[in-house]
Amino acid sequence: MDEIGAVSAAKEALAAGIDPYVAITGGLSKGMAIVSDKYETGVYFVPEILLCADAMYAAIGVLRPHLKLEKQAGSLPVIIGVIEGDIHDIGKNIVKLMLDAAGLTVHDLGNDVAVSAFVEKARELQSGIIAVSTLMSTTMAGMGRLIEALKNEGLRDSFKVMIGGGPLSASFARKIGADAYGANAMEGVRIATAWQEALR
Amino acid sequence: MTARVSPKERIGRFLSGQPTDFVPCVPLILNHSARVLGVKVSRYATDGETMGRANVAAYRRYGQDLITIFTDTCIVAEAMGTTLHFPDDDVARVKTPVVAEPGDAAKLRRVDVHTAGRLPVYLGAIRHCVSEVGDEVFVSCCIPAPFSNAAALRGTATLARDLYKNPGLAHALLEKSLEVINDMSEAIAQAGGIPVLVDPVASGSVLSRKTFEEFAMPYLKRALGKIKSLGMVPILHICGKTASIVDLMAKTGAAALSLDQIELADAVERTGGAVCLMGTVRPAETLLGGTPETVRQEAARCLASGKRNPGGFILSSGCEVPIETPPANVDALIAAARA
């Protein structure tokens, strides 16, 4: 949870000649796995996760300029966002953080995201995972519209769609034709990584 | 057969520990009232008479045991300077928190609740309901508890970080919130209503037990104490998951706890029967997405567990009845309590 500590550890790693890729996968990702554990077992809650996220992103900011960019072959990009009409994005940000930490490529569209914006991004990426959330019962219907729009664009079969958030359920996911429902952030990440594995 | 018991009589008897004909049923019919009257939520949320008429219309339509006036959890923060966005037909939300920078906390005033922001909308709505149907049903009004209000003053994620990085600021915002909330409780009581505290941001889905104890509970105790001092029954609603904090909620001074994502049997055990429990029919899954039959089934499960609570039980929805809930599902919930 210590942002300053994370930044100085990242700088020390660079100074010691540690490969920044190793610093991320062997250091930060392992740290975030501990964070995930603590979240799942009810030790960490939203405030603690937010501070860990700040620390991780600050350290990545230090390491990133030194990374030799290698694209991960065959990895599914994840499009993530809160459906239109809703701005509650803390849960979405936690899922994004966990996906980042798990090494997936995440395209974050933010909150109050129009169905057309999801579709546009999907068209650009051609295949991958779409993760969409809401905390409100009034905006749930937008998720069904997203699935319909993907079908109309001929993109539905190229994307796995998962949904999450307070008022949702597995039966709602089935009803609108989503591929999965994540009851919490960690389940969402497990689903996404399982889809990733299945692809390999 | 006795004469038809009014909701006011039923709740009155219930709260004074006397036997009642049926288990009281109080679905949290809030913005859904706008649908019953046939107005958009933005109009309902900004005009006291409309809000009052909508709540009367909903009461006449459903006959629930308590009117619960409410539209959003940001209304007190708005009166204190936070700006909101009003969708045409959905609930208002925070646009710009008033305490964007820590130094902005100095700007916070103990505003006059009779004139600030939309607080008069609530007071007008209460007066309208009391004058129309106050002889047969109690009228309550839900206002945010200090922690949820502080989140709307500062932004939820920012306040969450403050808890560790600037706890002094968090406590200052909570103190300021408490002052205005207590004034509002008094104004609600004067208008003939019962103040109810709602604290969704202090949910066990968001905060650890330790954080709840440090930042939410002390202020809940004081805000509920104020309501008690007004001669009212203090009611506390916290939605989301609450198993980790429900025993603490029972020690805040609340006489009744309105709960959402928790097994009632578990809640009874954790609170030791010390307080009245309300809940927990699932709002989206069952009320919005279900049928009268699935509502009946879930209500029956809640009743079976709730009736075992020595502190009493009120059948209710876990959280707000979704705006687009089919009216037949609300009817089914109330009918389940009166079967």
Chai-1 contact restraints between the chains, C-beta under 6 A:
chainA,res_idxA,chainB,res_idxB,connection_type,confidence,min_distance_angstrom,max_distance_angstrom,comment,restraint_id
A,F45,B,L207,contact,1.0,0.0,6.0,A-B,restraint_1
A,F45,B,S208,contact,1.0,0.0,6.0,A-B,restraint_2
A,V46,B,A160,contact,1.0,0.0,6.0,A-B,restraint_3
A,V46,B,V206,contact,1.0,0.0,6.0,A-B,restraint_4
A,P47,B,A160,contact,1.0,0.0,6.0,A-B,restraint_5
A,P47,B,L163,contact,1.0,0.0,6.0,A-B,restraint_6
A,L50,B,A157,contact,1.0,0.0,6.0,A-B,restraint_7
A,L50,B,A160,contact,1.0,0.0,6.0,A-B,restraint_8
A,L50,B,R161,contact,1.0,0.0,6.0,A-B,restraint_9
A,L51,B,Y164,contact,1.0,0.0,6.0,A-B,restraint_10
A,I87,B,R93,contact,1.0,0.0,6.0,A-B,restraint_11
A,I90,B,A157,contact,1.0,0.0,6.0,A-B,restraint_12
A,S137,B,A284,contact,1.0,0.0,6.0,A-B,restraint_13
A,S137,B,L288,contact,1.0,0.0,6.0,A-B,restraint_14
A,S137,B,P322,contact,1.0,0.0,6.0,A-B,restraint_15
A,T138,B,D90,contact,1.0,0.0,6.0,A-B,restraint_16
A,T138,B,I323,contact,1.0,0.0,6.0,A-B,restraint_17
A,P167,B,A284,contact,1.0,0.0,6.0,A-B,restraint_18
A,S169,B,E285,contact,1.0,0.0,6.0,A-B,restraint_19
